[in-house]
Amino acid sequence: MKTLNAEHIHFEDDGTNYDLVLVDDPYGGIIVAWTATGYLWRYYAGDYLKPLSNDYNPHDAKNIFDYLERR
């Protein structure tokens, strides 16, 4: 079984605290989980942040994508 890389990040943007877990996705990209909200995305560097469910806030998705692109 392949070991996946994982990272925990915390940042604030527009007055919202983001506490995220990032895990390499064996199918491509990085899974981004905001466990406090249940929001889940797949991040593709330099491309986009794809929601993995219909339950998410587009404003938060933009803040998270922008932060990940700046890292």
Backbone as a printed PyTorch tensor [residue, N CA C, xyz], in Angstrom:
tensor([[[  0.8510,  -1.1900,   0.0000],
         [  0.0000,   0.0000,   0.0000],
         [  0.8870,   1.2400,   0.0000]],

        [[  0.5600,   2.1780,  -0.8640],
         [  1.3210,   3.4120,  -0.9780],
         [  1.0080,   4.3410,   0.2010]],

        [[  2.0380,   4.9390,   0.7710],
         [  1.8590,   5.9170,   1.8390],
         [  1.5520,   7.2750,   1.2170]],

        [[  0.5110,   7.9410,   1.7090],
         [  0.1240,   9.2430,   1.1940],
         [  0.7240,  10.3500,   2.0560]],

        [[  1.1400,  11.4070,   1.4120],
         [  1.6140,  12.5750,   2.1380],
         [  0.4230,  13.3920,   2.6010]],

        [[  0.5090,  13.9210,   3.8190],
         [ -0.5730,  14.7340,   4.3610],
         [  0.0210,  15.9640,   5.0330]],

        [[ -0.7750,  17.0190,   5.0950],
         [ -0.3310,  18.2720,   5.7070],
         [ -1.5270,  18.9500,   6.3540]],

        [[ -1.2950,  19.5770,   7.4850],
         [ -2.3210,  20.3570,   8.1690],
         [ -1.9250,  21.8240,   8.0380]],

        [[ -2.8480,  22.6710,   7.5650],
         [ -2.5550,  24.1000,   7.4470],
         [ -3.6630,  24.9010,   8.1210]],

        [[ -3.2840,  26.0640,   8.5860],
         [ -4.2260,  26.9840,   9.2190],
         [ -3.8840,  28.3800,   8.7450]],

        [[ -4.8870,  29.1280,   8.2700],
         [ -4.6790,  30.5130,   7.8570],
         [ -5.9900,  31.2750,   8.0080]],

        [[ -5.8940,  32.5900,   7.9270],
         [ -7.0740,  33.4480,   8.0120],
         [ -7.1360,  34.3240,   6.7710]],

        [[ -8.3410,  34.4730,   6.2210],
         [ -8.5500,  35.3250,   5.0550],
         [ -9.9630,  35.8950,   5.1360]],

        [[-10.0890,  37.1790,   4.9130],
         [-11.3950,  37.8590,   4.9650],
         [-12.1380,  37.5920,   6.2760]],

        [[-11.4130,  37.4620,   7.3750],
         [-12.0270,  37.2640,   8.6720],
         [-12.4610,  35.8400,   8.9710]],

        [[-12.1620,  34.9050,   8.0750],
         [-12.5110,  33.5010,   8.2890],
         [-11.2510,  32.7100,   8.5870]],

        [[-11.3150,  31.8690,   9.6120],
         [-10.1970,  30.9800,   9.9310],
         [-10.3880,  29.6640,   9.1880]],

        [[ -9.3720,  29.2850,   8.4510],
         [ -9.3960,  28.0310,   7.7010],
         [ -8.4380,  27.0520,   8.3680]],

        [[ -8.9390,  25.8960,   8.7150],
         [ -8.1680,  24.8280,   9.3470],
         [ -8.3410,  23.6080,   8.4460]],

        [[ -7.3630,  23.3780,   7.5770],
         [ -7.5170,  22.4090,   6.4970],
         [ -6.5390,  21.2480,   6.6140]],

        [[ -6.9420,  20.1270,   6.0570],
         [ -6.0720,  18.9650,   5.9210],
         [ -5.9200,  18.7010,   4.4290]],

        [[ -4.6640,  18.5720,   3.9850],
         [ -4.3770,  18.2960,   2.5820],
         [ -3.7410,  16.9160,   2.4890]],

        [[ -4.2230,  16.1070,   1.5560],
         [ -3.7130,  14.7460,   1.3740],
         [ -3.5200,  14.5030,  -0.1130]],

        [[ -2.3540,  13.9640,  -0.4900],
         [ -2.1420,  13.5800,  -1.8810],
         [ -3.2280,  12.6110,  -2.3110]],

        [[ -3.8120,  12.8770,  -3.4690],
         [ -4.8360,  11.9870,  -4.0090],
         [ -4.1660,  11.0290,  -4.9870]],

        [[ -4.2760,   9.7320,  -4.7680],
         [ -3.6240,   8.7930,  -5.6850],
         [ -4.1800,   8.8600,  -7.1100]],

        [[ -5.3220,   9.5250,  -7.3100],
         [ -5.9130,   9.6620,  -8.6420],
         [ -5.5820,  11.0080,  -9.2860]],

        [[ -4.7330,  11.7950,  -8.6310],
         [ -4.3260,  13.0930,  -9.1560],
         [ -4.8000,  14.2270,  -8.2830]],

        [[ -3.9990,  15.2410,  -8.1840],
         [ -4.3330,  16.4030,  -7.3800],
         [ -4.1290,  16.1610,  -5.8930]],

        [[ -4.7030,  17.0390,  -5.1050],
         [ -4.6030,  16.9910,  -3.6450],
         [ -6.0070,  17.1340,  -3.0760]],

        [[ -6.3750,  16.2470,  -2.1680],
         [ -7.6660,  16.3610,  -1.4870],
         [ -7.5280,  17.4210,  -0.4020]],

        [[ -8.4500,  18.3670,  -0.3810],
         [ -8.4770,  19.4290,   0.6220],
         [ -9.7490,  19.2470,   1.4420]],

        [[ -9.5860,  19.0230,   2.7410],
         [-10.7320,  18.8230,   3.6230],
         [-10.7580,  19.9140,   4.6810]],

        [[-11.8980,  20.5570,   4.8080],
         [-12.1320,  21.5110,   5.8920],
         [-13.0620,  20.7770,   6.8430]],

        [[-12.4860,  20.0870,   7.7870],
         [-13.2390,  19.1480,   8.6200],
         [-14.3180,  19.8200,   9.4590]],

        [[-14.1270,  21.0680,   9.8600],
         [-15.1230,  21.7570,  10.6850],
         [-16.4350,  21.9720,   9.9320]],

        [[-16.3600,  22.0600,   8.6060],
         [-17.5560,  22.3170,   7.7980],
         [-18.0190,  21.0970,   7.0130]],

        [[-17.1260,  20.1430,   6.8200],
         [-17.4330,  18.9960,   5.9740],
         [-17.1850,  19.2650,   4.5010]],

        [[-16.6550,  20.4450,   4.1520],
         [-16.3640,  20.7750,   2.7580],
         [-15.1680,  19.9500,   2.2870]],

        [[-15.2380,  19.5250,   1.0270],
         [-14.1960,  18.6750,   0.4610],
         [-13.9790,  19.0570,  -0.9970]],

        [[-12.7090,  19.2250,  -1.3650],
         [-12.3470,  19.5890,  -2.7310],
         [-11.1730,  18.7390,  -3.2050]],

        [[-10.9410,  18.7740,  -4.5320],
         [ -9.7080,  18.2560,  -5.1180],
         [ -9.0120,  19.4580,  -5.7440]],

        [[ -7.7690,  19.6920,  -5.3290],
         [ -6.9980,  20.8470,  -5.7820],
         [ -5.9960,  20.4240,  -6.8450]],

        [[ -5.9910,  21.1570,  -7.9490],
         [ -5.0090,  20.9860,  -9.0050],
         [ -4.2020,  22.2760,  -9.0900]],

        [[ -2.9370,  22.2060,  -8.7130],
         [ -2.0720,  23.3970,  -8.6810],
         [ -2.0650,  24.0960, -10.0390]],

        [[ -2.2480,  25.4100, -10.0030],
         [ -2.2360,  26.2140, -11.2110],
         [ -3.4660,  26.0610, -12.0780]],

        [[ -4.4580,  25.3180, -11.6150],
         [ -5.6190,  25.0470, -12.4520],
         [ -6.9250,  25.4140, -11.7520]],

        [[ -7.3670,  24.5930, -10.7780],
         [ -8.6320,  24.8880, -10.1120],
         [ -8.8080,  24.0590,  -8.8500]],

        [[ -9.8470,  24.3870,  -8.0990],
         [-10.2450,  23.6840,  -6.8840],
         [-11.6270,  23.1070,  -7.1660]],

        [[-11.7040,  21.7940,  -7.3550],
         [-12.9560,  21.1360,  -7.7430],
         [-13.7110,  20.6720,  -6.5070]],

        [[-14.9490,  21.1410,  -6.3140],
         [-15.7430,  20.6510,  -5.1740],
         [-16.0970,  19.1840,  -5.3690]],

        [[-16.0460,  18.4150,  -4.2970],
         [-16.3920,  16.9980,  -4.3600],
         [-17.7920,  16.7300,  -3.8170]],

        [[-18.5210,  17.7980,  -3.5220],
         [-19.9270,  17.6940,  -3.1520],
         [-20.5950,  19.0140,  -3.5040]],

        [[-21.9060,  19.0540,  -3.4560],
         [-22.6380,  20.2910,  -3.7490],
         [-22.6940,  21.2200,  -2.5460]],

        [[-22.2820,  20.7360,  -1.3870],
         [-22.3630,  21.5100,  -0.1520],
         [-21.0380,  22.2160,   0.1060]],

        [[-20.8990,  23.4280,  -0.4420],
         [-19.6990,  24.2260,  -0.2080],
         [-20.0270,  25.6920,  -0.4770]],

        [[-19.1670,  26.5660,  -0.0110],
         [-19.3450,  27.9970,  -0.1930],
         [-18.3340,  28.4720,  -1.2370]],

        [[-18.7810,  29.0220,  -2.3690],
         [-17.8550,  29.4660,  -3.4180],
         [-16.8640,  30.5330,  -2.9380]],

        [[-17.2810,  31.3830,  -2.0170],
         [-16.3840,  32.4110,  -1.4750],
         [-15.2170,  31.7480,  -0.7320]],

        [[-15.5200,  30.7620,   0.1010],
         [-14.4610,  30.0450,   0.8140],
         [-13.5710,  29.2800,  -0.1640]],

        [[-14.1710,  28.6700,  -1.1730],
         [-13.3860,  27.9340,  -2.1700],
         [-12.3830,  28.8590,  -2.8530]],

        [[-12.8100,  30.0800,  -3.1910],
         [-11.8980,  31.0370,  -3.8260],
         [-10.7620,  31.4170,  -2.8780]],

        [[-11.0850,  31.6890,  -1.6060],
         [-10.0470,  32.0410,  -0.6360],
         [ -9.0350,  30.9040,  -0.4720]],

        [[ -9.5240,  29.6750,  -0.4150],
         [ -8.6420,  28.5180,  -0.2450],
         [ -7.7770,  28.3270,  -1.4880]],

        [[ -8.3810,  28.3910,  -2.6690],
         [ -7.6040,  28.2460,  -3.9020],
         [ -6.5250,  29.3150,  -3.9900]],

        [[ -6.8920,  30.5690,  -3.7400],
         [ -5.9180,  31.6610,  -3.8020],
         [ -4.7730,  31.4380,  -2.8140]],

        [[ -5.0850,  30.9870,  -1.6060],
         [ -4.0450,  30.7270,  -0.6090],
         [ -3.1110,  29.6060,  -1.0900]],

        [[ -3.6900,  28.5230,  -1.5740],
         [ -2.8660,  27.4010,  -2.0400],
         [ -1.9900,  27.8050,  -3.2190]],

        [[ -2.4800,  28.6560,  -4.0930],
         [ -1.6860,  29.1200,  -5.2280],
         [ -0.5290,  30.0140,  -4.7820]],

        [[ -0.6850,  30.7340,  -3.6930],
         [  0.3840,  31.6360,  -3.1900],
         [  1.4740,  30.8930,  -2.4350]],

        [[  1.1960,  29.6830,  -1.9740],
         [  2.1670,  28.9300,  -1.1510],
         [  3.3770,  28.5580,  -1.9410]]])
